[in-house]
Amino acid sequence: MGVLAFFTASASDSDKITSGGLMYARIGRYEVATDRVAEAEEIARKALSFVRKVPGIKAYTHMMGDDGKGMVVAIYENKAAAGAAAPLVQQFWLRFSPVLLAQPRLEEFAAVWALENFT
């Protein structure tokens, strides 16, 4: 699969979509026991300072429901940056290992589009 451009656009100005460069995404889906959601949320909050230090990361979103199901979305400058970050990604998931019910399911995507700056 070829790498496509990362696009940004204002929702009110969809005819002026511009290319922001090549990007690469990783998604990690996971589940924690419902009685450990608060603990997992605290681990996620503490992990933010760690994530900020990952070279090549452009965007990061972490979400979790009350049912313990969660997802981490990381957008990198390119596939090489995502590959270089792999050891840090492993460290990130090690922080969550005490509360995870199973290994996270990881997916990678070479095409990324985003809408930003909704007004």
C-alpha positions in Angstrom: 0.0 0.0 0.0 1.4 3.4 -0.9 1.7 6.3 1.5 -0.8 9.0 0.9 -0.7 12.6 2.0 -2.0 13.8 5.4 -4.7 16.4 4.8 -5.9 19.1 7.1 -8.9 21.3 6.4 -11.4 23.5 8.2 -14.8 21.9 8.3 -16.3 25.2 7.0 -13.7 25.4 4.2 -13.7 21.9 2.7 -12.8 23.1 -0.8 -9.4 24.3 0.4 -7.9 21.0 1.5 -4.1 21.2 1.6 -1.4 18.6 1.9 0.6 18.7 5.2 3.1 15.9 4.3 3.4 12.2 4.5 2.1 10.5 7.7 1.8 7.1 9.2 -0.6 5.9 11.9 -0.7 3.2 14.6 -3.7 2.2 16.5 -3.7 0.0 19.6 -7.0 -1.5 20.9 -7.1 -2.8 24.4 -9.3 -3.9 27.3 -9.0 -3.6 31.0 -11.4 -5.0 33.7 -14.2 -2.5 34.5 -13.0 -2.4 38.2 -9.6 -1.1 37.0 -10.7 1.6 34.6 -9.8 4.4 37.1 -6.4 2.9 37.5 -5.9 2.7 33.7 -7.0 6.3 33.4 -4.4 7.4 35.9 -1.7 5.4 34.0 -2.9 7.1 30.7 -2.6 10.6 32.3 0.9 9.9 33.6 1.9 8.5 30.2 1.2 11.9 28.5 4.6 13.3 29.4 6.3 10.2 28.1 4.4 10.4 24.8 5.4 14.0 24.3 9.0 12.9 24.1 8.5 10.3 21.3 10.5 11.6 18.3 8.4 11.9 15.1 5.0 11.7 16.8 2.6 14.4 15.4 -0.7 13.5 17.1 -1.8 11.3 19.9 -5.3 10.4 21.0 -6.2 8.0 23.8 -9.8 7.1 24.6 -11.4 4.6 27.0 -15.0 3.7 27.8 -16.5 2.8 31.1 -16.6 -0.8 29.8 -12.8 -0.9 29.9 -12.4 -0.9 26.1 -9.9 1.6 24.9 -7.9 2.8 21.9 -4.7 4.7 21.3 -4.2 6.5 18.0 -0.7 7.8 17.2 0.2 9.7 14.1 3.8 9.8 13.1 5.8 11.9 10.5 6.3 8.8 8.3 6.7 5.1 8.5 10.4 5.4 9.4 9.5 7.5 12.4 6.9 5.0 13.5 9.5 2.2 13.2 12.1 4.2 15.2 9.5 4.7 17.9 8.8 1.0 18.3 11.0 0.5 21.4 9.2 3.5 23.1 5.8 2.0 22.1 6.8 -1.2 23.8 7.7 0.8 26.9 4.3 2.6 26.7 2.4 -0.7 26.7 4.5 -2.0 29.5 3.1 0.8 31.7 -0.4 -0.6 31.0 0.4 -4.3 31.4 -0.7 -4.5 35.0 -4.3 -3.5 34.1 -4.6 -5.1 30.6 -6.8 -8.2 30.2 -4.8 -9.3 27.1 -2.1 -8.0 24.8 -3.2 -4.9 22.9 -4.2 -5.4 19.3 -2.0 -3.2 17.1 -2.8 -2.0 13.6 -0.9 0.2 11.2 -2.1 2.5 8.5 -0.1 4.2 5.7 -2.9 6.6 4.7 -4.0 9.3 7.0 -6.6 12.1 6.6 -7.8 14.5 9.3 -10.2 17.4 9.7 -9.0 19.9 12.2 -10.0 23.4 13.6 -13.7 23.0 13.5 -15.3 26.4 13.9 
